[in-house]
Amino acid sequence: MNNWHSEYLAEDHRQDILKQSEKNRFAKTATQSRTNQSGLFARTMYNFANWMIATGKQIRNRYEVPAVTCHTPPSNSFAR
């Protein structure tokens, strides 16, 4: 009997499987390397952090006494 045809088809099928697995591996690494696409949670946390920083600066400017004109000892509270 001549088995070369079945062996040839098996090798061809093996090569197709290897090519497909390589494509899948490249596709997986390509989707993992997306750095510029942030989700809703990341954007929300970024905006929240910026809001907290801006609010903190406003509170500091409002209640902090400048060191140049301060002649009284500092109190433990920022609220006067």
Backbone as CSV, one residue per row, in Angstrom:
resi,resn,N_x,N_y,N_z,CA_x,CA_y,CA_z,C_x,C_y,C_z
1,MET,0.830,-1.186,0.000,0.000,0.000,0.000,0.875,1.250,0.000
2,ASN,0.319,2.283,-0.567,1.042,3.536,-0.675,0.482,4.526,0.363
3,ASN,1.305,4.857,1.382,0.856,5.725,2.475,1.386,7.152,2.346
4,TRP,2.081,7.473,1.284,2.685,8.799,1.177,1.638,9.893,1.135
5,HIS,0.473,9.605,0.546,-0.573,10.634,0.446,-1.128,10.993,1.831
6,SER,-1.385,10.020,2.655,-1.904,10.293,4.000,-0.842,10.988,4.858
7,GLU,0.430,10.600,4.696,1.507,11.265,5.432,1.670,12.710,4.972
8,TYR,1.549,12.930,3.687,1.638,14.287,3.137,0.503,15.160,3.678
9,LEU,-0.710,14.623,3.694,-1.846,15.384,4.217,-1.694,15.665,5.713
10,ALA,-1.167,14.703,6.455,-0.960,14.910,7.889,0.068,16.009,8.130
11,GLU,1.151,15.999,7.361,2.180,17.041,7.499,1.627,18.398,7.086
12,ASP,0.855,18.446,6.041,0.239,19.696,5.597,-0.715,20.234,6.666
13,HIS,-1.478,19.343,7.255,-2.401,19.757,8.313,-1.643,20.279,9.534
14,ARG,-0.524,19.617,9.863,0.305,20.062,10.986,0.867,21.455,10.728
15,GLN,1.315,21.706,9.503,1.839,23.025,9.150,0.742,24.087,9.249
16,ASP,-0.468,23.764,8.826,-1.587,24.712,8.937,-1.902,25.040,10.392
17,ILE,-1.840,24.020,11.246,-2.095,24.248,12.675,-1.018,25.145,13.270
18,LEU,0.234,24.920,12.919,1.324,25.753,13.423,1.185,27.206,12.954
19,LYS,0.815,27.395,11.697,0.620,28.755,11.185,-0.523,29.456,11.909
20,GLN,-1.614,28.726,12.139,-2.762,29.318,12.826,-2.419,29.663,14.277
21,SER,-1.671,28.801,14.941,-1.295,29.102,16.333,-0.351,30.298,16.389
22,GLU,0.521,30.443,15.401,1.410,31.616,15.350,0.605,32.901,15.132
23,LYS,-0.403,32.835,14.260,-1.272,34.001,14.045,-2.016,34.371,15.321
24,ASN,-2.494,33.355,16.032,-3.205,33.614,17.282,-2.290,34.237,18.323
25,ARG,-1.042,33.771,18.378,-0.084,34.330,19.340,0.220,35.792,19.013
26,PHE,0.405,36.091,17.744,0.656,37.480,17.351,-0.552,38.367,17.629
27,ALA,-1.742,37.849,17.380,-2.954,38.624,17.646,-3.105,38.898,19.137
28,LYS,-2.753,37.931,19.956,-2.860,38.105,21.408,-1.873,39.161,21.902
29,THR,-0.632,39.105,21.427,0.345,40.110,21.853,-0.007,41.488,21.320
30,ALA,-0.637,41.550,20.162,-1.021,42.850,19.605,-2.142,43.479,20.428
31,THR,-3.085,42.684,20.893,-4.171,43.245,21.691,-3.712,43.603,23.093
32,GLN,-2.697,42.919,23.617,-2.194,43.237,24.946,-1.333,44.494,24.951
33,SER,-0.796,44.876,23.818,0.119,46.006,23.780,-0.578,47.326,23.482
34,ARG,-1.878,47.358,23.507,-2.590,48.622,23.285,-2.520,49.458,24.552
35,THR,-1.737,50.534,24.506,-1.567,51.355,25.696,-2.421,52.613,25.663
36,ASN,-2.826,53.056,24.502,-3.548,54.319,24.411,-5.050,54.170,24.586
37,GLN,-5.557,52.980,24.637,-6.989,52.788,24.763,-7.326,52.469,26.206
38,SER,-7.696,53.496,26.952,-8.049,53.278,28.337,-9.543,53.069,28.464
39,GLY,-9.920,52.320,29.466,-11.320,52.027,29.688,-12.014,53.141,30.454
40,LEU,-13.268,52.938,30.706,-14.071,53.922,31.426,-13.541,54.128,32.837
41,PHE,-13.152,53.054,33.526,-12.647,53.172,34.891,-11.358,53.979,34.936
42,ALA,-10.451,53.727,34.014,-9.176,54.442,34.003,-9.386,55.925,33.725
43,ARG,-10.261,56.251,32.774,-10.539,57.665,32.496,-11.195,58.344,33.680
44,THR,-12.113,57.647,34.342,-12.794,58.221,35.500,-11.807,58.471,36.631
45,MET,-10.939,57.517,36.904,-9.959,57.697,37.976,-8.976,58.806,37.644
46,TYR,-8.588,58.946,36.385,-7.684,60.018,35.983,-8.341,61.379,36.203
47,ASN,-9.585,61.514,35.781,-10.291,62.782,35.975,-10.528,63.063,37.455
48,PHE,-10.834,62.032,38.231,-11.042,62.200,39.663,-9.757,62.648,40.349
49,ALA,-8.630,62.074,39.967,-7.351,62.472,40.557,-7.025,63.920,40.212
50,ASN,-7.270,64.316,38.979,-7.026,65.709,38.610,-7.946,66.656,39.376
51,TRP,-9.196,66.259,39.598,-10.128,67.083,40.365,-9.651,67.211,41.813
52,MET,-9.162,66.105,42.394,-8.678,66.161,43.776,-7.462,67.072,43.896
53,ILE,-6.581,67.031,42.926,-5.396,67.895,42.955,-5.808,69.355,42.843
54,ALA,-6.709,69.664,41.925,-7.162,71.045,41.752,-7.886,71.544,42.997
55,THR,-8.718,70.718,43.600,-9.445,71.116,44.803,-8.477,71.313,45.961
56,GLY,-7.498,70.445,46.077,-6.509,70.576,47.145,-5.720,71.868,47.020
57,LYS,-5.369,72.269,45.817,-4.649,73.532,45.625,-5.518,74.714,45.999
58,GLN,-6.807,74.648,45.662,-7.711,75.749,46.004,-7.880,75.852,47.512
59,ILE,-8.021,74.730,48.176,-8.166,74.749,49.637,-6.893,75.268,50.280
60,ARG,-5.749,74.853,49.781,-4.485,75.312,50.335,-4.335,76.820,50.153
61,ASN,-4.684,77.332,48.975,-4.583,78.775,48.752,-5.559,79.545,49.628
62,ARG,-6.707,78.961,49.911,-7.720,79.650,50.697,-7.357,79.709,52.173
63,TYR,-6.816,78.634,52.739,-6.620,78.558,54.186,-5.174,78.649,54.645
64,GLU,-4.242,78.502,53.760,-2.854,78.542,54.172,-2.391,79.993,54.298
65,VAL,-1.759,80.296,55.414,-1.261,81.653,55.657,0.131,81.753,55.047
66,PRO,0.409,82.792,54.276,1.752,82.936,53.701,2.809,83.066,54.795
67,ALA,3.948,82.457,54.604,5.000,82.451,55.618,5.639,83.818,55.776
68,VAL,5.559,84.692,54.801,6.221,85.996,54.860,5.486,86.931,55.813
69,THR,4.170,86.957,55.775,3.414,87.902,56.591,2.862,87.271,57.865
70,CYS,3.257,86.079,58.202,2.723,85.390,59.371,3.542,85.774,60.600
71,HIS,2.897,86.443,61.584,3.582,86.826,62.815,3.062,86.040,64.007
72,THR,2.037,85.279,63.813,1.489,84.472,64.901,1.928,83.023,64.715
73,PRO,2.024,82.288,65.815,2.404,80.876,65.668,1.301,80.113,64.932
74,PRO,1.674,79.147,64.144,0.659,78.414,63.377,-0.247,77.591,64.296
75,SER,-1.508,77.549,63.942,-2.442,76.730,64.698,-2.455,75.319,64.107
76,ASN,-3.093,74.434,64.786,-3.140,73.050,64.306,-4.229,72.850,63.270
77,SER,-5.065,73.850,63.046,-6.159,73.705,62.118,-6.016,74.730,60.998
78,PHE,-6.393,74.357,59.788,-6.374,75.298,58.688,-7.611,76.196,58.707
79,ALA,-8.686,75.717,59.299,-9.913,76.525,59.367,-9.774,77.563,60.463
80,ARG,-10.153,78.796,60.190,-10.046,79.860,61.202,-11.381,80.366,61.591
